[in-house]
Amino acid sequence: MELTIYSALALSAPFNTLVAQWQSQNPDIPLAIRWHPSTIIEKELNAGAEADVVIATVETLDRLTQSGLADAGTRIELVDSPIGIAVRAGAAQPDISNRETFIQTLLAARSVAWSEAGASGVWFSQLLKQLNIDTELRARGTVIPAGFTAEQLVKGNADLAVQQISELLMVEGIEVVGPLPAGTQQAISLSAAVLSHARQPERAQSFLTWLKTPSVTDVFNRFGMDRRD
């Protein structure tokens, strides 16, 4: 029987490698992963969707455990995932080395792409208000409800894409410029837990234990993620 997992989009890039690693070690436990922003995961679980494991933002897990949908006793802290900027492959690399050059880069862009549903997009929307450039950026922004913002670079709809670096890396034909500079960065913290109505709680617990092994941590590190404990 498949182990069903709801997971934040941020982990989709490292899981291209990790799924094969899991299956080699657990050939009798295939993974069925549903990739969504944490906001949508929470909405679907609250609406009655069933799964064995949930991986989402710390804040989402807080609410899911408080409501009883996720088993607090199984919860693990997983990774911190930084937000970054990407451009279309071959485009000039803008200067985002500090807060001021980052602001100028945003203002100089024809359009900036971000996702309102994703944790990174929620933070970026707040950041634009803090930087007092919300009105100007939003007027010509390419704001998508969900998905990979870097796809808007390939389509020619935007000059810059903002999202967690691991999500930017899911799109071919783009280049990651780097993480947001100091004073603007807000790494997204992810946690995981067994869902209270999991059909396979023991296998789900084994999956969470595996997520904290050194070989898995090494893959997360390759995508700029830092282990949380």
C-alpha positions in Angstrom: 0.0 0.0 0.0 1.2 3.5 -0.9 2.3 5.9 1.9 0.4 9.1 1.1 2.2 12.3 1.9 1.1 15.9 1.7 4.2 18.0 1.3 5.2 21.7 0.8 6.4 22.4 -2.7 9.8 23.5 -1.4 10.9 19.9 -1.0 10.0 18.8 -4.5 13.5 19.4 -5.9 15.4 17.4 -3.3 12.8 14.7 -3.5 13.6 14.0 -7.1 16.7 12.3 -5.5 15.2 11.2 -2.2 12.3 9.2 -3.7 14.8 6.9 -5.4 16.8 6.6 -2.1 13.7 5.7 -0.1 12.5 3.2 -2.7 15.8 1.4 -2.8 15.6 1.0 1.0 11.9 0.4 1.2 10.9 -1.3 -2.1 7.5 -2.4 -0.6 6.5 1.1 0.4 5.9 3.3 -2.6 5.4 7.0 -1.9 2.4 9.0 -3.2 3.3 12.6 -2.7 0.8 15.5 -3.1 2.8 18.7 -3.7 1.1 21.9 -2.6 1.8 25.2 -0.9 1.2 24.9 2.9 -1.9 27.0 2.7 -3.6 24.6 0.3 -2.4 21.6 2.3 -4.0 23.0 5.4 -7.2 23.8 3.6 -7.5 20.3 2.1 -6.8 18.5 5.4 -9.4 20.7 7.1 -11.9 19.8 4.4 -11.4 16.1 5.2 -8.6 15.0 2.8 -6.8 11.8 4.0 -3.1 11.1 4.1 -0.5 9.5 6.3 2.1 12.2 6.6 2.1 16.0 6.4 5.2 18.2 5.7 4.4 21.9 5.9 5.5 25.2 7.4 6.0 25.4 11.2 3.0 27.6 11.5 0.8 25.3 9.5 1.9 22.3 11.7 1.2 24.3 14.8 -2.4 24.7 13.7 -2.8 21.1 12.5 -1.6 19.7 15.8 -3.7 22.2 17.8 -6.8 21.0 15.9 -5.9 17.4 16.3 -5.5 16.6 12.6 -1.7 15.9 13.1 -0.3 13.9 15.9 1.8 16.2 18.0 3.8 13.4 19.6 5.2 12.4 16.2 6.2 15.9 15.1 9.7 16.6 13.8 11.5 19.8 12.8 12.9 19.3 9.4 14.6 22.2 7.5 15.0 25.9 7.1 14.5 26.8 3.4 15.8 30.3 2.3 14.0 32.4 -0.3 15.9 33.4 -3.4 15.8 35.3 -6.7 16.1 33.8 -10.2 16.4 35.2 -13.7 16.0 33.6 -17.1 19.1 31.6 -18.1 21.6 33.9 -19.9 20.1 37.1 -18.5 22.3 39.6 -16.7 22.7 38.8 -13.0 21.3 41.7 -11.0 22.9 43.0 -7.8 21.1 41.7 -4.7 24.2 41.8 -2.4 22.5 44.1 0.2 19.2 45.6 1.1 19.6 48.8 -1.0 20.8 47.2 -4.2 18.1 44.6 -3.8 15.4 47.3 -3.7 16.9 49.0 -6.8 16.9 45.7 -8.6 13.3 45.1 -7.8 12.3 48.6 -8.9 14.3 48.2 -12.2 12.6 45.0 -13.2 9.9 45.0 -15.8 7.9 42.6 -13.7 8.6 40.4 -10.6 6.9 37.0 -10.2 5.8 35.6 -6.9 3.1 33.3 -5.6 0.5 34.6 -3.1 -0.4 31.1 -1.8 3.2 30.0 -1.0 5.0 30.8 2.3 7.7 32.7 0.4 5.1 34.8 -1.5 3.3 35.6 1.8 6.6 36.8 3.2 7.5 38.7 0.0 4.2 40.5 0.0 4.8 41.6 3.6 8.4 42.6 2.7 7.3 44.9 -0.2 5.1 46.8 2.3 8.0 47.1 4.7 10.2 48.5 1.9 7.5 50.9 0.8 7.5 49.6 -2.8 4.3 47.5 -2.6 2.1 49.7 -4.8 4.7 50.1 -7.5 5.8 46.4 -7.6 2.3 45.0 -7.4 1.0 47.2 -10.3 3.3 45.4 -12.7 3.9 42.2 -10.8 3.2 38.7 -12.1 1.4 37.2 -9.2 0.3 33.6 -9.5 -2.0 31.8 -7.1 0.3 28.7 -6.7 3.0 26.8 -8.5 6.6 27.6 -9.6 7.2 31.3 -10.1 10.3 30.7 -12.2 8.1 29.4 -15.0 7.1 33.0 -15.6 10.7 33.8 -16.5 10.8 31.1 -19.2 7.4 32.3 -20.5 8.8 35.8 -20.7 6.2 37.3 -18.3 8.7 38.5 -15.7 12.4 39.4 -15.3 12.7 38.2 -11.7 11.2 35.3 -9.8 11.0 35.1 -6.0 10.5 31.8 -4.2 12.3 29.3 -2.0 15.5 28.4 -3.8 14.6 24.7 -3.9 11.4 25.6 -5.8 13.2 27.9 -8.2 15.6 25.0 -9.0 12.6 22.9 -10.2 12.4 24.9 -13.4 14.7 24.5 -16.3 16.0 27.5 -18.3 16.6 29.7 -15.3 19.5 30.7 -13.1 19.3 31.3 -9.3 21.0 34.7 -8.5 21.2 33.9 -4.8 19.3 34.2 -1.5 17.6 37.4 -0.4 20.1 39.7 1.3 20.4 40.3 5.1 17.6 42.4 6.3 15.1 41.0 3.8 15.5 37.2 4.2 13.0 35.1 5.9 13.8 31.4 5.6 10.8 29.2 5.6 10.9 26.6 8.4 9.3 23.2 7.7 8.1 20.5 10.1 6.5 17.1 9.6 4.1 14.8 11.5 2.0 11.7 11.2 -1.6 12.6 10.6 -4.0 11.5 13.3 -6.1 9.4 10.9 -3.2 7.9 9.0 -4.0 4.5 7.6 -0.3 3.4 8.1 0.9 5.1 11.2 3.9 2.8 11.8 5.2 3.2 8.3 4.5 6.9 8.5 6.7 7.1 11.6 9.4 5.1 9.9 9.3 7.7 7.0 9.8 10.6 9.5 12.7 8.8 11.1 14.3 8.4 7.7 13.9 12.1 7.0 16.3 12.9 9.8 19.1 10.5 8.6 22.4 11.9 7.5 22.0 10.8 3.8 18.7 12.7 3.6 20.2 15.8 5.3 23.0 15.8 2.8 20.5 16.0 -0.1 18.6 18.8 1.6 21.9 20.7 2.1 22.6 20.5 -1.6 19.5 22.6 -2.2 20.5 25.2 0.3 18.4 23.9 3.2 19.6 23.7 6.8 18.6 21.0 9.1 16.3 21.9 12.0 16.4 20.1 15.4 
